[in-house]
Every structure is written in structure tokens, then in C-alpha cells.
Amino acid sequence: MATEGGGKEMNEIKTQFTTREGLYKLLPHSEYSRPNRVPFNSQGSNPVRVSFVNLNDQSGNGDRLCFNVGRELYFYIYKGVRKAADLSKPIDKRIYKGTQPTCHDFNHLTATAESVSLLVGFSAGQVQLIDPIKKETSKLFNEERLIDKSRVTCVRWVPGSESLFLVAHSSGNMYLYNVEHACGTTAPHYQLLKQGESFAVHTCKSKSTRNPLLKWTVGEGALNEFAFSPDGKFLACVSQDGFLRVFSFDSVELHGTMKSYFGGLLCVCWSPDGKYVVTGGEDDLVTVWSFGDCRVIARGHGHKSWVSVVAFDPYTTSVEESDPMELSGSDEDFQDLLHFGRDRANSTQSRLSKRNSTESRPVSVTYRFGSVGQDTQLCLWDLTEDILFPHQPLSRARTHTNVMNATSPPAGSTGNSVMTPGNSAPPPLPRSNSLPHSAVSSTGSKGSIADGAIASGVSKFATLSLHDRKDRHHEKDHKRNHSMGHISSKSSDKLNLVTKTKTDPAKTLGTPLCPRMEDVPLLEPLICKKIAHERLTVLIFLEDCIVTACQEGFICTWGRPGKVPAAPFSCSQEGRARGALQDQD
């Protein structure tokens, strides 16, 4: 890779970048890939994905890494910034025939040093449960593709559950499974449970409990990704029709919606406190949506192509004391910030909780999130109080977020028609606060569709493979252990009945669903760096590093400021590396 410098080459790859907290540096010795390190031919293949899990063992090296490249799936010990990667010793390696892995997710609740549950979705529609430590343990769902024949786009364990998981397909359907139930030998029959604008939820009609427990039909076209809120109560879905839809997961009520500027939405994430949702997609923009107000509060323009991943960084959320006279009310707004953040964000979480609970002064918070895209660029963004609370005066200018006054794109143009960073910023923007709130009201329903469906553990399964079609699951029938009586169920012969109110994109522009570019603040990225030769498909924020991956199959580690150890080679090299880092700091 080329080093960062003053070169003008368009294809130059950056290996370091600097933010307000210091220097981030690429660690070549911590790069994971296929054991032979031969770049993967990415044409026509499914995106490379990465999943992490911590086994909480006593060795202090409990991080495990799973990634897919083409037909291959790898499971490694992840050494992060500490030691060089040993690609010759994967804990588990699998090569599939006739289908490719598309996504995967670990169950963090049940992970131990002896066993870990990993769900893997495939391009032909199946979902496999495997244990990369106990290699003989395996189970296959949708094996005969009777439930859905389309590609699996996203798979996630239901937060707090040892047995429930949710699967999205490019058909636009989502299915709720229980690992303890079989899928049946015939196509499932469904009964309508709940229906709303552009969505419907069905239960599976069967004498004995079988998978799927629920079928969600959401929007038009592929359902590209979904994400649970940090507390597990809400579900954000983004679809090829360009809509973000946020549901109450238990009561399957629609909480709010948002429309992309144009094209499909490809990725979605929640802020660590669950107050904001960020999306990215084919409009080359990142869009920040307020969960409480159900409205767009900002857009970010920095990518030159589709945005493939968005993610919040809970470790660089900054907390500052402010004058209570100038920022009255902000303490209440951030009482529970990061309360439901990821386990490894405990340091940020406790710091903020301590400030909110013990100090009378309000605190101000800057959210950090990142995005990567098909333009091979990594962008970092700061979401500051001048965007979150534009009516409250700030004590001083302390934001890295540049608020730009964008003009409305000319007729027939795309969302790429925004002002360039070189233009000066005129007076403050018209704020979207003046726009009416979304007509969709938040639900007050406290009911739970899957109430009681969480099983006590993951049972031991027979070994199955994707091409071993003759084996069958022989499991005892389980009584239905989830209550749905509180929701009025209506039988319907129209199994896929959805209120088809196709929304004309031209009619949504300028409404709360999709404000015009000049109606909301436009964020400028804190940094925007080309870091790969192929499109980027992974962005994960860890405590001591940032992990990215590109479609060539290279998983890269970026050491955070102050977290990069001396080069693990020889004593002389180690001394030179330490001196070089001190010079850079």
C-alpha cells in the first residue's frame, strides 16, 4: 500500500489520518484475509462481512473474528493491535458448494470459551447455525427453501434471547425463528396478524409449533438491512424502495418512517442511546433521523458513490461541561446516553452516567459516527449540539461539524447536487424544526408478540451441511410458548396482503418524510480518506481500533491514538517504531 503523503495520485491509499483525538494508523501486521493472502475476485460476489464476539475467557485474549470471502467462511482468534495475525491457524474454515455466505451474527449472550453460536445466512436463502469451536454442532433452517428462496440480506439474534433470531431476505420479507423448532417438510401457511401502511405481519398456521414464528412483509423490493435499537424494543429496517421504517418489535406497530433523497437505502444503525438513527444508500448521503421527533435532522455529503455501511463510535463520544444558563435542558436530554451501548463501551457509558448523576451542571455531547462506501472511502462525522438543538445558544464554537447552506438541486438532478466544501457558509440554515412532525404517531401498545418465546438455552443439534439434503430434523414437537391473544388476529386468504400505497418520490420531496436539501443542515465529514482499492463493506468500532474490510477480502485494523504498540519484529525495529510514534504524536 502507498503511504500517506503529498502525492497527487488518484489511486493513492491512505494508511493514517488525524482527528481531534489524535492519529489513527493502519497496522499491516494485524490484517486478516484468506490464508494465502491472494486478493479475492470480487466480481458478482456477495459482500465481505465481519462479525466479532468476545468469549470473556481468563486469558485476556477472548476476541474472535468471523468473515466470509466468496464461498469461504473463516473463524480466527482476533489479536487486534496487540500481536500479528497468524493466518495459518484458523480455528474453523468452511467452504460451501452451490451457495455463498452473505451475512452472519454471533450470540453474545451464550458465548463461552467452550462454545459459541454463529448464525450464517446464504445467497440461496438458507440459514445455518454452527459452533466454530464445537465443530460438530450444526443445524440448518429453510433447508429446502420452502420458506423463502431469495438471498439472505441480514441475520441477527434477537437481543437478550438465547434462541430467537430474525432473518431478512431480498424478497422484502423477514422471518422470526426459534432455534429449538423445526421448519417443517411443507411450505408454511400463514394467518394475518397485523397490517399497516406498506407492511403486514403473519403468524404461521400449524398444529404444532414450527418455524417461522412470524413473517414480516415490509415495503417494496429487497429489505437490505435491519438493526435492533440498543434496548431491543425497536427495529429499524431499510429497503430498496428508499424507506426507513422503525417498528416497535414486540407489538409490531410502525413508529415512524423516512424516505431517502433518491434510490434505495442500503444500511442503518442506531446511536448508542437509541435517540438517533443513521442511514446510507444509493443517494450517496448519510441521513440522521431523530427517533423521538420522527424527522430528518441532518444529511451528510462526502461520499462519491453508494454508502454501504454506517456505524456509531461509542468510544469517541465527547462529554463537556457547559454553562447551565446557556444550555438549560440538555442534561435531561442526555440522562440515559449510552445506557444500552455495547458491552465494550462501558468506559464511555460509566463516564457519562457519572457526570449526569453527580453533577448539577448540564453536559454537552458530540456523537461520532462513520461510513464507508463503494467509492473506497472512509468518512467520519461529528454530530454536535448545533445540529441536535439548533434553538439553544452555544457557549463557544467547539464543533468539527461544518454546517453548509446547500441550494436546492435543479429540476431533474440527483441528490449529488450539493455545495462543495470550498463554498463559504452563509447565515444559518432554515431548520427542519419548523416542519410539521410526521403523521405517524408512536405506539402506546405494551403488548408483546414474542412474549415468553425466549427459550432457556441453545439445544444441541445434529451435524448438517448445505448439500446434505437427505438428513431430516427429528425433534420433539414443542407446545406453542408465545402468547398472541392480546392482538386481534384476522384470518385472511391473501397471505401476502400489504397496503400497497406506492409513494411517488416526487410527492415526498419537501415533506417531513424527505425534506429538501436546503431545509436541513448539511454535514461535512470530519475526515474522508480513500483506504482501499475495492469497495468497502465493513466498518466496526472497537475500543482500541477501527476495523474495515473491502471486497478483495482484506480485513484491516486501524489503531486508535495511543493504542498502537511498538512494532512486534526485532528489538532494534521496536525501538525505531516507538520513536517514530512519539515523533508523530
URKA-V929040 format. One record per residue. N is the residue number from 1. RES is the residue in one letter. SS is DSSP state (h for helix, s for strand, l for the rest). BURIAL is 1 if it has 9 or more other C-alpha atoms within 8 Angstrom, else 0. D_FIRST is the distance of its C-alpha to the first C-alpha in whole Angstrom. Layout:
BEGIN
n | res | ss | burial | d_first
N | RES | SS | BURIAL | D_FIRST
N | RES | SS | BURIAL | D_FIRST
END
This chain:
BEGIN
n | res | ss | burial | d_first
1 | M | l | 0 | 0
2 | A | l | 0 | 4
3 | T | l | 0 | 6
4 | E | l | 1 | 9
5 | G | l | 0 | 12
6 | G | l | 0 | 15
7 | G | l | 0 | 13
8 | K | l | 0 | 15
9 | E | l | 0 | 13
10 | M | l | 0 | 13
11 | N | l | 0 | 10
12 | E | l | 1 | 8
13 | I | l | 1 | 6
14 | K | l | 1 | 8
15 | T | l | 1 | 8
16 | Q | s | 1 | 12
17 | F | s | 1 | 15
18 | T | s | 0 | 18
19 | T | s | 1 | 22
20 | R | l | 0 | 25
21 | E | l | 0 | 25
22 | G | s | 1 | 22
23 | L | s | 1 | 18
24 | Y | s | 1 | 16
25 | K | s | 1 | 13
26 | L | s | 1 | 10
27 | L | l | 1 | 11
28 | P | h | 0 | 9
29 | H | h | 0 | 13
30 | S | h | 1 | 14
31 | E | l | 1 | 12
32 | Y | s | 1 | 15
33 | S | l | 1 | 15
34 | R | l | 1 | 18
35 | P | l | 0 | 19
36 | N | l | 0 | 18
37 | R | l | 0 | 14
38 | V | l | 0 | 15
39 | P | l | 0 | 13
40 | F | l | 1 | 17
41 | N | l | 0 | 18
42 | S | l | 1 | 19
43 | Q | l | 0 | 22
44 | G | l | 0 | 25
45 | S | l | 0 | 24
46 | N | l | 1 | 24
47 | P | l | 0 | 22
48 | V | l | 1 | 20
49 | R | l | 1 | 22
50 | V | s | 1 | 22
51 | S | s | 1 | 25
52 | F | s | 1 | 26
53 | V | s | 1 | 29
54 | N | s | 1 | 30
55 | L | l | 1 | 33
56 | N | l | 0 | 35
57 | D | l | 1 | 35
58 | Q | l | 0 | 36
59 | S | l | 0 | 33
60 | G | l | 0 | 31
61 | N | l | 1 | 29
62 | G | l | 1 | 30
63 | D | s | 1 | 27
64 | R | s | 1 | 26
65 | L | s | 1 | 24
66 | C | s | 1 | 24
67 | F | s | 1 | 22
68 | N | s | 1 | 23
69 | V | s | 1 | 21
70 | G | l | 1 | 23
71 | R | l | 1 | 26
72 | E | s | 1 | 25
73 | L | s | 1 | 25
74 | Y | s | 1 | 24
75 | F | s | 1 | 26
76 | Y | s | 1 | 24
77 | I | s | 1 | 25
78 | Y | l | 1 | 22
79 | K | l | 1 | 22
80 | G | l | 1 | 20
81 | V | l | 1 | 19
82 | R | l | 0 | 21
83 | K | l | 1 | 20
84 | A | l | 1 | 18
85 | A | l | 1 | 18
86 | D | l | 0 | 20
87 | L | l | 1 | 19
88 | S | l | 0 | 22
89 | K | l | 0 | 25
90 | P | l | 1 | 25
91 | I | l | 1 | 28
92 | D | s | 1 | 29
93 | K | s | 1 | 27
94 | R | s | 0 | 29
95 | I | s | 0 | 29
96 | Y | l | 1 | 31
97 | K | l | 0 | 33
98 | G | l | 0 | 34
99 | T | l | 1 | 32
100 | Q | l | 1 | 29
101 | P | s | 1 | 28
102 | T | s | 1 | 28
103 | C | s | 1 | 28
104 | H | s | 1 | 29
105 | D | s | 1 | 31
106 | F | s | 1 | 32
107 | N | l | 1 | 35
108 | H | l | 0 | 35
109 | L | l | 0 | 38
110 | T | l | 1 | 39
111 | A | l | 1 | 36
112 | T | l | 1 | 37
113 | A | l | 1 | 36
114 | E | l | 0 | 38
115 | S | l | 1 | 37
116 | V | l | 1 | 35
117 | S | l | 1 | 36
118 | L | s | 1 | 33
119 | L | s | 1 | 34
120 | V | s | 1 | 32
121 | G | s | 1 | 32
122 | F | s | 1 | 32
123 | S | l | 1 | 32
124 | A | l | 1 | 36
125 | G | l | 1 | 37
126 | Q | l | 1 | 37
127 | V | s | 1 | 37
128 | Q | s | 1 | 36
129 | L | s | 1 | 37
130 | I | s | 1 | 36
131 | D | l | 1 | 35
132 | P | l | 1 | 32
133 | I | l | 1 | 34
134 | K | l | 0 | 38
135 | K | l | 1 | 36
136 | E | l | 0 | 40
137 | T | l | 1 | 40
138 | S | s | 1 | 39
139 | K | s | 1 | 41
140 | L | s | 1 | 41
141 | F | s | 1 | 42
142 | N | l | 1 | 42
143 | E | l | 1 | 42
144 | E | l | 0 | 45
145 | R | l | 1 | 43
146 | L | l | 1 | 46
147 | I | l | 0 | 45
148 | D | l | 1 | 42
149 | K | l | 0 | 41
150 | S | l | 1 | 38
151 | R | l | 1 | 34
152 | V | s | 1 | 34
153 | T | s | 1 | 31
154 | C | s | 1 | 32
155 | V | s | 1 | 33
156 | R | s | 1 | 34
157 | W | s | 1 | 37
158 | V | l | 1 | 40
159 | P | l | 0 | 39
160 | G | l | 0 | 42
161 | S | l | 1 | 43
162 | E | l | 1 | 42
163 | S | l | 1 | 43
164 | L | s | 1 | 43
165 | F | s | 1 | 40
166 | L | s | 1 | 39
167 | V | s | 1 | 37
168 | A | s | 1 | 36
169 | H | s | 1 | 36
170 | S | l | 1 | 35
171 | S | l | 1 | 39
172 | G | l | 1 | 40
173 | N | s | 1 | 41
174 | M | s | 1 | 41
175 | Y | s | 1 | 42
176 | L | s | 1 | 43
177 | Y | s | 1 | 44
178 | N | s | 1 | 45
179 | V | l | 1 | 44
180 | E | l | 0 | 47
181 | H | l | 1 | 49
182 | A | l | 1 | 49
183 | C | l | 1 | 48
184 | G | l | 0 | 51
185 | T | l | 0 | 52
186 | T | l | 0 | 53
187 | A | l | 0 | 51
188 | P | l | 1 | 52
189 | H | s | 0 | 54
190 | Y | s | 1 | 53
191 | Q | s | 1 | 56
192 | L | s | 1 | 55
193 | L | s | 1 | 54
194 | K | s | 1 | 53
195 | Q | s | 1 | 52
196 | G | s | 1 | 51
197 | E | s | 0 | 49
198 | S | l | 1 | 47
199 | F | s | 1 | 47
200 | A | s | 1 | 49
201 | V | s | 1 | 49
202 | H | s | 1 | 51
203 | T | s | 1 | 52
204 | C | s | 1 | 53
205 | K | s | 0 | 56
206 | S | l | 0 | 57
207 | K | l | 0 | 60
208 | S | l | 0 | 57
209 | T | l | 1 | 54
210 | R | l | 1 | 51
211 | N | l | 1 | 48
212 | P | l | 1 | 47
213 | L | l | 1 | 49
214 | L | s | 1 | 48
215 | K | s | 1 | 46
216 | W | s | 1 | 45
217 | T | s | 1 | 45
218 | V | s | 1 | 43
219 | G | l | 1 | 42
220 | E | l | 1 | 41
221 | G | l | 1 | 39
222 | A | l | 1 | 36
223 | L | s | 1 | 36
224 | N | s | 1 | 32
225 | E | s | 1 | 32
226 | F | s | 1 | 34
227 | A | s | 1 | 34
228 | F | s | 1 | 37
229 | S | l | 1 | 38
230 | P | l | 1 | 37
231 | D | l | 1 | 41
232 | G | l | 1 | 41
233 | K | l | 1 | 43
234 | F | s | 1 | 42
235 | L | s | 1 | 39
236 | A | s | 1 | 37
237 | C | s | 1 | 37
238 | V | s | 1 | 35
239 | S | s | 1 | 36
240 | Q | l | 1 | 35
241 | D | l | 1 | 38
242 | G | l | 1 | 36
243 | F | s | 1 | 38
244 | L | s | 1 | 37
245 | R | s | 1 | 40
246 | V | s | 1 | 41
247 | F | s | 1 | 44
248 | S | s | 1 | 46
249 | F | l | 1 | 45
250 | D | l | 1 | 48
251 | S | l | 1 | 50
252 | V | l | 1 | 48
253 | E | s | 1 | 49
254 | L | s | 1 | 47
255 | H | s | 1 | 46
256 | G | s | 1 | 44
257 | T | s | 1 | 42
258 | M | s | 1 | 40
259 | K | s | 1 | 39
260 | S | l | 1 | 35
261 | Y | l | 1 | 35
262 | F | l | 1 | 35
263 | G | l | 1 | 34
264 | G | l | 1 | 33
265 | L | s | 1 | 32
266 | L | s | 1 | 29
267 | C | s | 1 | 28
268 | V | s | 1 | 30
269 | C | s | 1 | 30
270 | W | s | 1 | 33
271 | S | l | 1 | 33
272 | P | l | 1 | 34
273 | D | l | 1 | 37
274 | G | l | 1 | 38
275 | K | l | 1 | 39
276 | Y | s | 1 | 36
277 | V | s | 1 | 34
278 | V | s | 1 | 31
279 | T | s | 1 | 30
280 | G | s | 1 | 28
281 | G | s | 1 | 28
282 | E | l | 1 | 28
283 | D | l | 1 | 30
284 | D | l | 1 | 26
285 | L | s | 1 | 28
286 | V | s | 1 | 28
287 | T | s | 1 | 32
288 | V | s | 1 | 33
289 | W | s | 1 | 37
290 | S | s | 1 | 39
291 | F | l | 1 | 41
292 | G | l | 0 | 44
293 | D | l | 0 | 45
294 | C | l | 1 | 43
295 | R | s | 1 | 42
296 | V | s | 1 | 39
297 | I | s | 1 | 38
298 | A | s | 1 | 35
299 | R | s | 1 | 32
300 | G | s | 1 | 29
301 | H | s | 1 | 27
302 | G | l | 1 | 23
303 | H | l | 1 | 22
304 | K | l | 0 | 22
305 | S | l | 1 | 22
306 | W | l | 1 | 24
307 | V | s | 1 | 23
308 | S | s | 1 | 23
309 | V | s | 1 | 23
310 | V | s | 1 | 25
311 | A | s | 1 | 25
312 | F | s | 1 | 27
313 | D | l | 1 | 26
314 | P | l | 1 | 29
315 | Y | l | 1 | 28
316 | T | l | 0 | 27
317 | T | l | 1 | 31
318 | S | s | 0 | 32
319 | V | s | 1 | 36
320 | E | s | 0 | 38
321 | E | s | 0 | 42
322 | S | l | 1 | 44
323 | D | l | 1 | 47
324 | P | l | 0 | 49
325 | M | l | 0 | 51
326 | E | l | 1 | 48
327 | L | l | 1 | 46
328 | S | l | 0 | 49
329 | G | l | 0 | 49
330 | S | h | 1 | 45
331 | D | h | 1 | 46
332 | E | h | 0 | 47
333 | D | h | 0 | 44
334 | F | l | 1 | 42
335 | Q | l | 0 | 44
336 | D | l | 0 | 43
337 | L | l | 1 | 39
338 | L | l | 1 | 37
339 | H | l | 1 | 40
340 | F | l | 1 | 38
341 | G | l | 1 | 35
342 | R | l | 0 | 33
343 | D | h | 0 | 34
344 | R | h | 0 | 31
345 | A | h | 1 | 31
346 | N | h | 1 | 35
347 | S | h | 0 | 34
348 | T | h | 1 | 34
349 | Q | h | 1 | 36
350 | S | h | 0 | 39
351 | R | h | 0 | 38
352 | L | h | 1 | 39
353 | S | h | 1 | 42
354 | K | h | 1 | 43
355 | R | h | 1 | 43
356 | N | h | 1 | 45
357 | S | h | 0 | 48
358 | T | h | 0 | 49
359 | E | l | 0 | 48
360 | S | l | 0 | 50
361 | R | l | 1 | 48
362 | P | l | 1 | 46
363 | V | s | 1 | 42
364 | S | s | 1 | 39
365 | V | s | 1 | 36
366 | T | s | 1 | 33
367 | Y | s | 1 | 31
368 | R | s | 1 | 27
369 | F | s | 1 | 26
370 | G | s | 1 | 22
371 | S | s | 1 | 21
372 | V | s | 1 | 19
373 | G | s | 1 | 19
374 | Q | l | 1 | 19
375 | D | l | 1 | 17
376 | T | l | 1 | 14
377 | Q | s | 1 | 15
378 | L | s | 1 | 16
379 | C | s | 1 | 19
380 | L | s | 1 | 21
381 | W | s | 1 | 25
382 | D | s | 1 | 28
383 | L | s | 1 | 31
384 | T | l | 1 | 34
385 | E | h | 1 | 38
386 | D | h | 0 | 38
387 | I | h | 1 | 37
388 | L | h | 0 | 39
389 | F | l | 0 | 42
390 | P | l | 1 | 43
391 | H | l | 0 | 46
392 | Q | l | 0 | 46
393 | P | l | 0 | 46
394 | L | l | 0 | 43
395 | S | l | 0 | 44
396 | R | l | 0 | 41
397 | A | l | 0 | 38
398 | R | l | 0 | 35
399 | T | l | 0 | 33
400 | H | l | 0 | 29
401 | T | l | 1 | 30
402 | N | s | 1 | 31
403 | V | s | 1 | 34
404 | M | s | 1 | 34
405 | N | l | 1 | 37
406 | A | l | 1 | 36
407 | T | l | 0 | 38
408 | S | l | 0 | 40
409 | P | l | 1 | 38
410 | P | l | 0 | 40
411 | A | l | 0 | 42
412 | G | l | 0 | 40
413 | S | l | 0 | 37
414 | T | l | 0 | 34
415 | G | l | 1 | 33
416 | N | l | 0 | 30
417 | S | l | 0 | 33
418 | V | l | 1 | 32
419 | M | l | 1 | 32
420 | T | l | 0 | 29
421 | P | l | 0 | 28
422 | G | l | 0 | 29
423 | N | l | 0 | 33
424 | S | l | 0 | 35
425 | A | l | 0 | 36
426 | P | l | 0 | 40
427 | P | l | 0 | 42
428 | P | l | 0 | 42
429 | L | l | 1 | 41
430 | P | l | 0 | 44
431 | R | l | 1 | 43
432 | S | h | 1 | 43
433 | N | h | 0 | 46
434 | S | h | 0 | 48
435 | L | l | 0 | 48
436 | P | l | 0 | 50
437 | H | l | 0 | 48
438 | S | l | 1 | 48
439 | A | l | 0 | 51
440 | V | l | 0 | 49
441 | S | l | 0 | 51
442 | S | l | 0 | 50
443 | T | l | 0 | 51
444 | G | l | 0 | 54
445 | S | l | 0 | 54
446 | K | l | 0 | 54
447 | G | l | 0 | 54
448 | S | l | 1 | 52
449 | I | l | 1 | 51
450 | A | l | 1 | 50
451 | D | l | 1 | 52
452 | G | l | 0 | 53
453 | A | l | 0 | 50
454 | I | l | 1 | 48
455 | A | l | 1 | 49
456 | S | l | 0 | 49
457 | G | l | 0 | 46
458 | V | l | 1 | 44
459 | S | l | 0 | 46
460 | K | l | 0 | 45
461 | F | l | 0 | 45
462 | A | l | 1 | 45
463 | T | l | 0 | 42
464 | L | l | 1 | 41
465 | S | l | 0 | 39
466 | L | l | 1 | 38
467 | H | l | 0 | 40
468 | D | l | 0 | 42
469 | R | l | 1 | 45
470 | K | l | 0 | 48
471 | D | l | 0 | 48
472 | R | l | 0 | 49
473 | H | l | 0 | 49
474 | H | l | 0 | 53
475 | E | l | 0 | 53
476 | K | l | 0 | 56
477 | D | l | 0 | 56
478 | H | l | 0 | 56
479 | K | l | 0 | 58
480 | R | l | 0 | 56
481 | N | l | 0 | 55
482 | H | l | 1 | 54
483 | S | l | 1 | 56
484 | M | l | 1 | 56
485 | G | l | 0 | 60
486 | H | l | 0 | 59
487 | I | l | 0 | 58
488 | S | l | 0 | 60
489 | S | l | 0 | 59
490 | K | l | 0 | 60
491 | S | l | 0 | 60
492 | S | l | 0 | 59
493 | D | l | 0 | 59
494 | K | l | 0 | 56
495 | L | l | 1 | 53
496 | N | l | 0 | 50
497 | L | l | 0 | 52
498 | V | l | 1 | 50
499 | T | s | 1 | 52
500 | K | l | 0 | 50
501 | T | l | 0 | 50
502 | K | l | 0 | 47
503 | T | l | 0 | 46
504 | D | l | 0 | 46
505 | P | h | 0 | 42
506 | A | h | 0 | 44
507 | K | h | 0 | 47
508 | T | h | 1 | 44
509 | L | s | 1 | 43
510 | G | l | 1 | 44
511 | T | s | 1 | 46
512 | P | l | 1 | 45
513 | L | l | 1 | 43
514 | C | s | 1 | 40
515 | P | l | 1 | 41
516 | R | l | 1 | 40
517 | M | h | 1 | 37
518 | E | h | 1 | 40
519 | D | h | 1 | 41
520 | V | l | 1 | 39
521 | P | s | 1 | 36
522 | L | s | 1 | 33
523 | L | s | 1 | 30
524 | E | s | 1 | 27
525 | P | l | 1 | 24
526 | L | l | 1 | 23
527 | I | s | 1 | 19
528 | C | s | 1 | 18
529 | K | s | 1 | 14
530 | K | s | 1 | 12
531 | I | l | 1 | 9
532 | A | l | 1 | 9
533 | H | l | 0 | 10
534 | E | l | 1 | 13
535 | R | l | 1 | 16
536 | L | s | 1 | 16
537 | T | s | 1 | 19
538 | V | s | 1 | 19
539 | L | s | 1 | 19
540 | I | s | 0 | 21
541 | F | s | 1 | 22
542 | L | l | 1 | 23
543 | E | l | 0 | 25
544 | D | l | 1 | 22
545 | C | s | 1 | 19
546 | I | s | 1 | 18
547 | V | s | 1 | 17
548 | T | s | 1 | 15
549 | A | s | 1 | 15
550 | C | s | 1 | 14
551 | Q | l | 1 | 16
552 | E | l | 1 | 14
553 | G | l | 1 | 15
554 | F | l | 1 | 12
555 | I | s | 1 | 14
556 | C | s | 1 | 12
557 | T | s | 1 | 14
558 | W | s | 1 | 14
559 | G | s | 1 | 17
560 | R | l | 1 | 19
561 | P | l | 1 | 21
562 | G | l | 0 | 23
563 | K | l | 1 | 22
564 | V | l | 1 | 19
565 | P | l | 0 | 20
566 | A | l | 0 | 20
567 | A | l | 1 | 17
568 | P | l | 0 | 19
569 | F | l | 0 | 19
570 | S | l | 0 | 22
571 | C | h | 0 | 25
572 | S | h | 0 | 24
573 | Q | h | 1 | 20
574 | E | h | 1 | 21
575 | G | h | 1 | 23
576 | R | h | 0 | 21
577 | A | h | 1 | 18
578 | R | h | 1 | 21
579 | G | h | 0 | 22
580 | A | h | 0 | 19
581 | L | h | 0 | 19
582 | Q | h | 0 | 23
583 | D | h | 0 | 22
584 | Q | h | 0 | 20
585 | D | l | 0 | 22
END
